[in-house]
Structure formats: C-alpha cells, structure tokens
Amino acid sequence: MTQVAVAMTSIHKSFGNVVANDGVSIEIKEGEVCAIAGENGAGKTTLMNILAGLLQPDRGSIKIYEKICRFKRSADAIRAGIGMVHQHLKLVSSFTVLENVILGHEPTEKGFISYKKARDRIQEIVERFAFQLLVDELVDSLSASQKQQVEILRLIYHEAQILVFDEPTSMLAPIEKEHFFRGIALFRQQGKTVVLISHKISDLIDIADKMYVMRKGKVVAEYEKADFNLEKISTAIVGDEEIAVTNISKSISDRDGIPLLKVHLSLQGGQRGRGRVAFSIFPGEVFGITGVAGNGQRELVDALFGINHNYIGRITWKGSVLKGSTTEQIRRLGITYLPEDRKNRGSISLFTLAENRILGYHKTEPFVRKRRFDFSKICKDTRQLLDKYHIMAPDELSKAEYLSGGNLQKLLLARELEGFPELIIMEQPTRGLDIRATREFYEVLQRRKEKGLAILLISSDLDEILEISDRIGVLYDYSMVYEVEKEKATRSSVGMHMTRGTF
C-alpha cells in the first residue's frame, strides 16, 4: 500500500485580520501529482509556504511520511525532503548556475569548497533530465524558463522527495511547457511526490492525479483524476457567480492615420549577432508580440523604454525620434510600462502600497506640494485604487511583500493606468492571475482601449495573445519573423514560428 507523503491537518494561518488558511486539511500520497487550484488570495501559496517551512501555522499539524514535523525554517523542511520552486524565483543573478545550486550547502574538502565534486554531480543531473543549462553560466544571462530549471536542478541536487511548484508554467512557451510536463512524469516514475499550484486549470487536468480547490482560505472541493471536469472545477474556484468573458480585440484604431509608435531596430543578440525588428502601433490597438523567452523580448522593451540605447535603427513616437530619451522623459510623453518582474522591476517589496502607488509619479502633482509629499493625498488616492481595482489588501499601509502575485499585479496596473498613458507596454501581464482577476484585468483594458489606449502586449501565453491581440508578431532569434492579423492567426502557425522561425 502506498504511504502518505504529506498530511496537513486543520491548518490555520492569519496575517492580522486577514485569514489566509482556515482549517485546511490535505493528504497527498507518495508518487502522486497533486494540484491545488483557487483564485488569487485563496490561501494556496500560504499553505505551501507553511509546508516548505517559510511560514509557521497558528494551529494545525504536518506529517511527512507519517512523522509529525514542526518546521521553524526552510532548512528544516529541506532536511525532511521538501523543496519549493516559487512563482518569483529566488536566485542570485550574479552567481553561476553551479553557485546557485550549492548555495548554503557547499561541499567542502580540507576546509575548501569542492567545486569539482559538485560540478560532476550537477552535470550528471543536467544530462539525466536534459536541462538546457551550462553549469558555469551566470544566472543573469538565462531566460525565465532556464532560471526555473536552475531551481528544479537545485531541488534534485539536494535530494528533495516532495517537490512543490508555484505557477510553474506561467512563464513557459508551449514547447517549454511540454518539456516541463515530461519532467514531472519522470519525477513521478522515480517515486517523487509533486504539488502544483496553478491558475491554468487545463494544465492541471492534463498532469495531476488529484486536485484540491481552495476558496477564501478553505478547501471547498477535492477531485480524483476520474472526476476532473473543467466546468465543474472552474465553478468550484469562483463559486456560483458567473464571470463574463471579455474579448478586447475589437480595435477602434484607424490604421490609415499616423501610428503612435513606429519601430525599425537592429537588436544585438542571437545566433546572427543582430536581429531586425519592425512594427507600428496605432491608437486603440493591441499589438501582441510572442516568442520563446530569450529571443529578444527584454532587449526590445529596454530599447523602447529608454533603459538601453545599444541598438541600431529608429524608434519614433508621433513622428519624433526617441533615441537618447531617458525613461522619465518617455513616461512624460505618454508611454508607460508594466514589467514581467513585478517584485524587482515593478515594485519595492518593503515599501507600503501607498509608497509603491506613487513610484514613477513621485515628482508630480497631486502627490507633491511645495517639494514635499502630500501623504494624506497619497493614502486617500491609494485607498480609492484598492477599491476601484478590487485589490485585496488590509489597507494602504500594508507592505507590498504581503500581497499575492495577482493583487500586486492589479496594483501596478492601477498605478500605470491612473497616469492616463497613450501607450502601455505589458510583459506577461496576467501571469499568475486567476480566472476572475484575468477577466477584470481585460475589462479594465477594454474600457481604456475604447478611449484610444494603445497596448503593446508581450506574452508567451498563446491563449492570451490569440484572445486579445488585434495583430500578432513573433520574435525568433532577435528578429520579427512573422506578423499576422488576428483573424488569420492560428495556434499552430504562431506556435511553429515561435520555435522554428521562418520557413
């Protein structure tokens, strides 16, 4: 009989007046792939952070292989065979793959770190699982999917038997997702237990053996593989309330007029050394750019937003050349940016929500009067945004680090849209957002799009690209290799260009 690998019983956890886990009980067998689904703020990540030793429950018990465990820190959970890959990856960018993997557990010989011994073992794991990694490469140079592989490599290196993944496929292109699923199947064959947190219900249905659905801090449904049903699971996640589907790809733009943004660039990078990117965006239009991570998306955004001027070519805004303009000057022109990395590029975790709300607007009225911050105005405005954009948070003085990924994303969107830009550049905007939050996000964009807002959407999520874009471009090896109207786009044609380039 297969033994129970994880048993969490009557877990309670509160943060002030906010109840994150309210008597949660789950049981996962050895070698099982268990999914935990639910909306943003349902308590999924809190529960898994407790399992991983990052948080301690107020009440309740944890058994690992039928042994009662009390984890005071993550190191305790690691010793018990538990490892977690977080939605926001926890790597040291300036370290190599090898240094990140052994960090905190460096093998030593005669008082010195034995890099050779570690390198040999890490290389063996890389080859066994077909990871696309070089052990001496700097993490800062890796794509998002490669960084995720580093995290998984670290868990395997430390012999974790229970692997927890928080939104593991949210940053992966279709082919990368297939590789990840094959890895999960291999973990299962080796008897490892896997826990997946995700808002991609179709992904969970494909790979999981059982599923728990959480809502408002409680487990509200449990399903075995034979009972998986997309409609039934979706209803359990959101309750009986219907969520309207909003399609925002009905452009009001007049493409016979003058484009807001016109791009003709040669980006440095890729196999050929440089790639060519050309496109235009008109008012009221969504131009979606997709591609496997690491094909020039970051370099393109940095060029557009004045972060990097190391390119050949022209970027024009309403006919005026942007090269040489600072990020602050570009923002003043009416261009704003919603970054992929919400925690490091989009916010400051230790700042309050009110402080994060004014980032980028901290030199302008109405937040500054006579060269001093008007804290009363800032707090009042933040409270209004929390209500207007349905952001779940205790108050405007809460720290950003305590927000769920979805609620933090809504705060950043609110901040940028309230500046009334003419163009917003968005990277992976709904990554980690649940069904309801995604629809609310699209509805907000639709209302602003009807007033002429132009949107440059950069996403590896093909469902999102095909749903809300008016036109679609594909980046491959730092070049725009394909552009198509939404009506003529198909999943297969876009997907093939993402992975193989031109034919």
Sequence and secondary structure as in RCSB ss.txt:
>XXXX:A:sequence
MTQVAVAMTSIHKSFGNVVANDGVSIEIKEGEVCAIAGENGAGKTTLMNILAGLLQPDRGSIKIYEKICRFKRSA
DAIRAGIGMVHQHLKLVSSFTVLENVILGHEPTEKGFISYKKARDRIQEIVERFAFQLLVDELVDSLSASQKQQV
EILRLIYHEAQILVFDEPTSMLAPIEKEHFFRGIALFRQQGKTVVLISHKISDLIDIADKMYVMRKGKVVAEYEK
ADFNLEKISTAIVGDEEIAVTNISKSISDRDGIPLLKVHLSLQGGQRGRGRVAFSIFPGEVFGITGVAGNGQREL
VDALFGINHNYIGRITWKGSVLKGSTTEQIRRLGITYLPEDRKNRGSISLFTLAENRILGYHKTEPFVRKRRFDF
SKICKDTRQLLDKYHIMAPDELSKAEYLSGGNLQKLLLARELEGFPELIIMEQPTRGLDIRATREFYEVLQRRKE
KGLAILLISSDLDEILEISDRIGVLYDYSMVYEVEKEKATRSSVGMHMTRGTF
>XXXX:A:secstr
   EEEEEEEEEEEETTEEEEEEEEEEEETT EEEEEE TTSSHHHHHHHHTTSS  SEEEEEETTEEE  SSHH
HHHHTTEEEE SS    TTSBHHHHHHTTS  EETTEE HHHHHHHHHHHHHHTT    TTSBGGGS HHHHHHH
HHHHHHHTT SEEEEESTTTT  HHHHHHHHHHHHHHHHTT EEEEE S HHHHHHH SEEEEEETTEEEEEEEG
GG  HHHHHHHHHTT              TTS  SEEEEEEEE STTSEEEEEEEE TT EEEEE STTSSHHHH
HHHHTTS   EEEEEEETTEE TT  HHHHHHHTEEEE S TTTTS  TTSBHHHHHTTT TTSTTTEETTEE H
HHHHHHHHHHHHHTT   S TTSBGGGS HHHHHHHHHHHHHTT  SEEEEESTTTT  HHHHHHHHHHHHHHHT
TT EEEEE S HHHHHHH SEEEEEETTEEEEEEEGGG  HHHHHHHHHH   
